[in-house]
Amino acid sequence: LSKMPRIIYEKFVKEYTQKQWGKAPQNLSVSLAGRFHVRTDDDPRLMQHKYQGIPQKGYSYLISRLLDGIPVELSCDYLRQRERLRAVKKLIFTGPIDEFFGFKLGRLAYRGQKRTSCYYPDVDRYQICGQINYPLFSDGHHVRTLEWKHMMNAVETSRIKGTVITQETPFTPDDQDQYEYPMLDEANINLYKKYQKLASTYPAIIFCGRLATYQYLDMDQAIEKAIACAETLLDTES
């Protein structure tokens, strides 16, 4: 409440936080409220970054180009095949840090998103922009809907009949493959610090990404940290 007027908190932050995390806001890190901004301009965007968008040919193409020439093994659980997949110099691990250590200090909590997509063959535009958030429980248990046509160029959208909408609803997953967001409450933050201390005793292992560093990162932040990690590693090796 020190960050914004109560009416703003009640209308946009309180119930959205409860939907997103499944917990009362007062039991979560206040840093999560920093993702919401009160502004006096008429810019409808949540973020005001100069450059916003998605890769022109999609993330799958971007990743395939980044990995071009590098051996890749899919559908492989590294943690169950450590003896076979031994690192020669360094290992970069991006999965859940508690799972890496066999949950020896306890389990960290995570949240995920259930995504339901629906094709509307006779609707050209379903909503006015690419993403709309729903902060109140009266809107439903989902937190946002995405319409992908808004994120495509005009030439591509002109050839598409209808539109596809994806609805995202938060939940607490049991399957580690569905982990997406760290649960930033006091107990989990303190537990992560213990894992972080344990990880520091393994200099040949680099923990990077949302799950390995237990951070709530936007896509651009995750990419920025990955680039910084790679630059540090290359400088060290050179």
N, C-alpha and C positions, 0 to 999 in steps of 0.2 A: 504493500500500500504506500510505501515511501517512494515508489517509482511512478505511480499513476493515481489519478482520482478514483475513488471507490466505485463510482458509476461505471467507469471504463472496466475496472477489475471485475465487477459483477456481470457485466454484459458480454465481455469478450474473453476473459482470462480464466475465471474460476471454474466454470463447468467444462470448458474446453480442456483445461488441465486435468480435471477428474476423468474425462473421457479418454484422453491420451494416455494417462498413466495408471488409471484405476486406483488412485489414492487421493486423499484430501491434499490440497495445495500446500497447507502448512507443514506437511510431512515431507516435502520435497525441497531440493536445493533452490534457493531464490534465484540462482543463475538462469533457471528456465524461463523466468519472467522477462529476462533480457531479450528474448526473441520477439517480444511484442513491443511495438513502438507507437507512441502517441505523437502525431504530427499535426501541424496546422495548415499544410498545403493540401491540394486536392489530388495528389498522386495516389491512385487506388492500389498500387503494388505493395506487397508486404515488404520486400527488399528493394533498396534503391541503388543496387550495384549498377555501374555503368554498362557492363556487359552481362546479359542474361540470356539463357537459351539452353538447348541441348545439342549434342553433336549432329552435324548435318545428316550423316548417314546412320545415326544411332550409336548407342554405347557398345553394342556387340561388335560393330565394325571398328570402332575406335580401339577396343581392347585387342581385337584380332591383329590390327596393325601394330600395336605396341608390342605384341608377342611374336611378331613375324620373325622367323628364324630361331626362335627359342623353343626347345622341346616342352610340350605341354601334355599333361596327363589328366584327363577329366574323370569324373565319377570315382574319385580316389580319396579315401579318408586318410590323410597323412598320419594322424594320431594313432591309427591302427596299423600303420606300416612304417614306423620310424626306423626299424632295423634295415629295411630295404632302401628307404629314401634318406640316406645319410648325407648331410651337407659337407662339402669339401672345405669351405672357408666360413661362410656365414649362412644363417637361416633367417629368412624374413617370415614371421608368422602373423597372420591377420585374423585368426579365429578367436574364439573366447579365451581369454587368458586363464580363467579358472579351469577350463577344460584341459588346457595345455599341461597344467600341473596336476591333473587328475583330481581336481576339486579338494586337494589336501588341506586347504585352509577354510573350506566351505564353498557354497555355491553363490555366485553373484546372480542378481535378478535382471532380467531383460524384458523388453516389450517388443511386440511385432505388429504387423498389419495384415489383416485379412483383406484381400482384394477381390472384388466381384466386378466383372466387366459385362456390359450389356450392349448389344448392337441394336440401334434404332434405324431400320432401313428407310423410313419415310421422314426422318428428321434431319434437316441440313445443319442446324446449330442448336444444341441442347442448352447451352449456357453462354454468358456474355464473354467469358475469358477461359483460359486454360485450366485454372484451378480455383475452386470456391471452397472456403472453409466454413464449417458449421459449429459454432462455439457453444450452442445450447442443447441440452438434452431433449428439448421440445422439437429440435430438428431431426432427432434420431440418434442412434449410437455411433454412426459414422462421423468422422472428423472432416472429411473433404471428398469432393468429387473432381475428377479430372476428365477433360475432353481433349483428346489427342490432336484433333484437327487444328486447334488453335496453335499447336506447336510445330506445324508443318508449313511449308511454303505454299504460295497460292497455286502454283502449277500442279503440285501433288494433290491438293484438296479439290481442285476443279475436276479431277478424275474419280473422285470418291463419291459413291452414293450412300447417303445416310451418315451416321456418326457412331462412335464408340465412346461410352462413358465408363469410367472405372471408379468404383466407390471403395474407400479405405476405412476399415473399422479396426481400432486397436484391440489387442488381446495379449494375454500372457502365455507364450508358447512353452511347451515341454521339449520340443525338438530344437536342438542347437542350430539346425539349418534355417530356422525361422527367426532367430534372434536378429533384431535390427537396432534397438535403442537401449542404452544402459539405463538402469533405474537409479536415478541420482537422488537417493535419500541418504540420510546420515549413515545408516548401518552399512549400506552397500559401498558408499564412498570410502569409509574406513576399512572395509574388507579389501577393496581394490588397492588401497595404499599398501597393505600387507603383501598382496601379490606383486605389486610394483617393486617393493623392496626385495622380494624373492627373485624377481626377474633380473634385477641389477647384478645378481651374482652369476649370471650367464652371459658374459660379454660377447659370445659368438652368436647369440640369438637377438634379433631385432624385432620388437613388437610394434606393429604399425596398423593403423585403422581403427574404426569405431569399437570393435569388440575387443581387440588386443590392448587398446589404451583406455578403454572404458570411458569414452567421450561421446557426447552428442554432437556430431559433425554434420554440417550440410555437405552436399556433394562437392561444391567448390572447395570447401575447407579440407575435405578428405583428400582430394586430388592435390591440393597445395602441400599438405603434410607428407603425402607419398613422394612428391617431387623433392621436398626438403630432405626426406629420409634417403632417397637415392643419391642426391648430391653429396650428403655427408658420407655415405658409404663409398662413393667413387673418389672423393677427396682423400679418404683414409687409405684406400687401396692404391692410389696413384703415387 
